[in-house]
Amino acid sequence: MNKEDAGSAAAKGKGKRRWPIVVGVVAVVLVCAGIGFNAWHNQPSFCNAICHTPMDYYVDGYYAGAETGHASLAAAHEDAGVTCLQCHEATLEAQVNEGTAWISGAYSVNADGSLQPQLITADKGQCAAAGCHEWQDVVAATENWGGQQGVNPHVSHQGEAIDCSNCHSVHGESNMYCNACHSYEVPAGWASPASN
């Protein structure tokens, strides 16, 4: 074997040894990028970074914490360190539907910037899930509501028919649903329907 053939064989050997390193580096970069994207995806800022309209209304309300006097429950959740995806499960189907609606413009926005219609409801199964609101603590905190013996808006005579979102609005003004028939004390910053 002459020197040229030996040099050519050595170069081929080095090339064969480099491809696993290149593949390994590319794999590490892709894994790191995937981990970084997933961490960003789990932050509320992801939602309006991609879909400014209609998500600005919701993300701005989330970040308008107690220090600004913002009364939304979204801000209270942000103050408590609860992210949007802890309540809004980001299933692949939901993300595809939301992305398709955003790209095609198949959504309507109210004057305040919120989506119209809002079809998301929250029930005891979601809000009193493990690690969130303990139902017995919620019931105990509202016992004898407004100083009225035996009144508790969380122990309704309508049973489980009332969802949390009948009263509590995470992104808007909460509504004292019971006052459609009763005249109970209305928390500060809440609305009250007209009593019958």
C-alpha positions as CSV (number, residue, x, y, z in Angstrom):
1,M,0.0,0.0,0.0
2,N,1.4,3.3,-0.9
3,K,1.3,6.5,1.1
4,E,-1.6,8.0,-0.9
5,D,-3.7,4.8,-0.3
6,A,-2.8,4.8,3.4
7,G,-3.7,8.5,3.8
8,S,-7.0,7.9,2.0
9,A,-7.8,4.9,4.2
10,A,-7.0,6.9,7.3
11,A,-9.3,9.8,6.2
12,K,-12.1,7.3,5.6
13,G,-11.6,5.8,9.0
14,K,-11.8,9.3,10.7
15,G,-14.9,10.0,8.7
16,K,-16.5,6.8,9.9
17,R,-15.6,7.7,13.5
18,R,-17.1,11.2,13.3
19,W,-20.6,10.4,12.3
20,P,-21.6,9.0,15.7
21,I,-20.3,12.1,17.3
22,V,-22.3,14.4,14.9
23,V,-25.5,12.3,15.4
24,G,-25.0,12.4,19.1
25,V,-24.5,16.2,19.2
26,V,-27.6,16.7,16.9
27,A,-29.6,14.4,19.2
28,V,-28.5,16.3,22.4
29,V,-29.4,19.6,20.7
30,L,-32.8,18.3,19.7
31,V,-33.5,16.9,23.2
32,C,-32.5,20.2,24.8
33,A,-34.6,22.2,22.4
34,G,-37.6,19.9,23.1
35,I,-37.2,20.3,26.8
36,G,-36.9,24.0,26.5
37,F,-39.9,24.2,24.2
38,N,-42.0,22.1,26.6
39,A,-41.0,24.3,29.6
40,W,-42.0,27.4,27.6
41,H,-45.2,25.7,26.4
42,N,-46.2,25.2,30.0
43,Q,-46.0,29.0,30.8
44,P,-48.9,31.4,30.2
45,S,-46.7,33.6,28.1
46,F,-46.6,30.9,25.5
47,C,-50.3,31.3,24.8
48,N,-50.2,35.0,23.7
49,A,-46.7,34.8,22.2
50,I,-48.2,32.5,19.5
51,C,-51.8,33.7,19.4
52,H,-51.8,37.4,20.5
53,T,-55.5,37.7,19.6
54,P,-57.4,36.2,21.4
55,M,-55.1,35.2,24.2
56,D,-53.8,38.7,25.3
57,Y,-56.9,39.3,27.3
58,Y,-56.4,36.1,29.3
59,V,-52.7,36.3,29.8
60,D,-52.8,40.0,30.7
61,G,-55.4,39.2,33.3
62,Y,-53.3,36.3,34.6
63,Y,-50.2,38.5,35.1
64,A,-52.2,41.4,36.6
65,G,-51.6,40.2,40.2
66,A,-52.8,41.3,43.5
67,E,-50.3,44.2,43.6
68,T,-52.3,45.9,40.8
69,G,-55.6,45.5,42.6
70,H,-56.9,43.2,39.8
71,A,-59.7,41.1,41.2
72,S,-59.7,38.2,38.7
73,L,-59.3,34.7,39.9
74,A,-56.7,34.2,37.2
75,A,-54.5,36.8,39.0
76,A,-55.1,35.0,42.3
77,H,-54.0,31.8,40.6
78,E,-50.8,33.5,39.3
79,D,-50.1,34.8,42.8
80,A,-50.4,31.2,44.1
81,G,-48.1,29.9,41.4
82,V,-50.8,28.0,39.5
83,T,-50.2,28.0,35.7
84,C,-52.9,27.9,33.0
85,L,-52.2,24.4,32.0
86,Q,-52.9,23.1,35.5
87,C,-56.5,23.9,34.9
88,H,-56.7,23.9,31.0
89,E,-55.4,20.5,29.9
90,A,-53.5,20.9,26.7
91,T,-54.5,17.8,24.8
92,L,-53.3,17.4,21.2
93,E,-56.9,17.5,20.0
94,A,-57.6,20.8,21.8
95,Q,-54.4,22.3,20.6
96,V,-55.1,21.3,17.0
97,N,-58.7,22.7,17.2
98,E,-57.4,26.0,18.8
99,G,-54.6,26.3,16.3
100,T,-57.0,25.7,13.3
101,A,-59.5,28.2,14.6
102,W,-56.7,30.8,15.1
103,I,-55.1,30.3,11.7
104,S,-58.5,30.4,9.9
105,G,-59.8,33.3,12.0
106,A,-62.8,31.1,13.1
107,Y,-63.4,32.8,16.4
108,S,-65.1,36.0,17.7
109,V,-63.8,38.4,20.3
110,N,-65.9,40.6,22.6
111,A,-65.2,44.3,23.1
112,D,-63.1,43.5,26.2
113,G,-60.9,41.1,24.2
114,S,-62.4,37.9,25.6
115,L,-63.5,35.0,23.4
116,Q,-67.1,34.8,22.3
117,P,-68.7,32.5,23.2
118,Q,-66.9,31.1,26.2
119,L,-67.9,27.5,26.5
120,I,-65.5,26.4,29.2
121,T,-67.1,25.5,32.6
122,A,-65.4,24.4,35.8
123,D,-67.0,22.0,38.2
124,K,-66.1,20.6,41.6
125,G,-64.3,17.7,39.9
126,Q,-61.9,20.2,38.3
127,C,-61.5,22.8,41.0
128,A,-61.5,20.4,44.0
129,A,-59.0,18.1,42.3
130,A,-56.1,16.8,44.3
131,G,-53.6,19.6,45.1
132,C,-56.1,22.3,44.3
133,H,-59.1,23.5,46.5
134,E,-60.0,21.1,49.3
135,W,-63.8,21.0,49.1
136,Q,-64.3,20.6,52.9
137,D,-62.1,23.8,53.4
138,V,-64.2,25.7,50.9
139,V,-67.5,24.7,52.5
140,A,-66.1,25.5,56.0
141,A,-64.9,29.0,54.9
142,T,-68.4,30.0,53.7
143,E,-70.5,28.6,56.5
144,N,-73.1,31.0,57.8
145,W,-72.5,33.3,54.7
146,G,-72.9,37.0,55.4
147,G,-73.8,36.3,59.0
148,Q,-76.9,34.4,58.0
149,Q,-77.3,31.2,60.1
150,G,-77.4,28.1,57.9
151,V,-76.6,29.9,54.7
152,N,-73.7,28.4,52.7
153,P,-73.4,29.0,48.9
154,H,-71.2,25.9,48.6
155,V,-73.9,23.7,50.1
156,S,-76.6,24.4,47.6
157,H,-80.2,23.1,47.9
158,Q,-79.8,22.5,44.2
159,G,-77.2,19.8,44.9
160,E,-74.4,19.2,42.5
161,A,-76.3,20.8,39.6
162,I,-74.3,24.1,40.1
163,D,-70.8,24.2,38.7
164,C,-68.1,26.4,40.3
165,S,-68.2,28.5,37.1
166,N,-71.9,29.4,37.7
167,C,-70.5,31.9,40.3
168,H,-66.7,32.0,39.9
169,S,-65.3,33.5,36.7
170,V,-61.5,33.0,36.5
171,H,-61.0,35.6,33.7
172,G,-63.9,38.0,34.3
173,E,-66.3,39.3,36.9
174,S,-67.6,36.6,39.2
175,N,-71.4,36.5,39.8
176,M,-73.3,35.7,43.0
177,Y,-75.5,33.2,41.2
178,C,-77.6,32.5,44.3
179,N,-78.9,36.1,44.2
180,A,-81.0,35.3,41.2
181,C,-83.5,34.2,43.9
182,H,-81.9,35.2,47.2
183,S,-80.4,38.4,48.7
184,Y,-77.1,37.2,50.1
185,E,-74.0,39.3,50.7
186,V,-72.1,39.9,47.5
187,P,-68.2,39.7,47.7
188,A,-66.3,42.8,46.7
189,G,-65.7,43.0,43.0
190,W,-68.6,40.5,42.2
191,A,-71.8,41.1,40.3
192,S,-75.2,40.2,41.6
193,P,-78.1,39.2,39.3
194,A,-81.5,40.9,40.1
195,S,-83.3,39.2,42.9
196,N,-86.8,37.9,42.2
